Amino acid sequence: MELCDEYLHDYIKIYPPLNDTLGYEKYLKKRNKLPNHYSQILIKKESKLSEKYYDILMKKKDKSFYDNIFLFDLKYDNIFYII
């Protein structure tokens, strides 16, 4: 499993409505759960998750094509967390 896939699975655990788009059968039980996406708790969890995968990718020596794209996205998102 690619690192970006693991990120999606971890992100669905934090924000279940994402699975409405992806359609993983594993998370269908979490349907109808809508967290407050403006809450500081959710924002901190998202930030911590992004930092976790950013650190993993920065330490990884041989990055795949998907890893490079994922790293670019995390860097772009990190700019908005700082603001």
SVG drawing of the C-alpha trace seen along z (x, -y; Angstrom):
<svg xmlns="http://www.w3.org/2000/svg" viewBox="-26 -34 44 37">
<polyline fill="none" stroke="black" stroke-width="0.4" points="0.0,0.0 1.3,-3.4 1.9,-6.0 -0.8,-8.3 -3.3,-5.4 -2.4,-5.0 -2.9,-8.7 -6.4,-8.5 -7.3,-5.7 -6.0,-7.7 -7.8,-10.8 -11.1,-8.9 -10.8,-7.9 -10.6,-11.6 -13.2,-12.9 -15.6,-10.1 -17.5,-12.0 -14.4,-11.7 -15.4,-8.1 -18.6,-9.2 -16.3,-10.1 -13.8,-7.3 -16.3,-4.5 -14.2,-2.1 -16.5,0.6 -14.4,0.8 -15.7,-2.6 -19.4,-2.4 -20.4,-2.0 -19.1,-5.5 -21.5,-7.0 -23.8,-9.8 -21.1,-11.0 -20.3,-14.6 -17.6,-16.2 -17.5,-19.9 -14.8,-20.8 -14.4,-24.2 -13.5,-22.9 -10.0,-23.4 -9.9,-19.7 -10.4,-18.5 -8.0,-21.2 -5.3,-20.0 -5.9,-16.4 -5.6,-17.2 -2.4,-19.2 -0.9,-16.4 -1.7,-13.9 -0.2,-16.0 3.0,-16.6 3.3,-12.8 3.2,-12.0 5.4,-15.0 8.1,-13.8 7.8,-10.2 8.2,-11.4 11.1,-13.7 13.0,-10.8 12.3,-8.4 15.3,-8.1 13.8,-6.5 10.5,-8.3 8.2,-7.0 6.3,-9.2 3.3,-9.2 5.4,-10.0 6.7,-13.1 3.2,-14.3 2.0,-13.6 5.0,-15.5 4.2,-18.5 0.6,-18.5 1.6,-18.3 4.0,-21.2 1.2,-23.2 -1.2,-22.4 1.4,-23.2 1.5,-26.8 -2.1,-27.2 -1.7,-25.8 0.9,-28.4 -1.3,-31.3"/>
</svg>
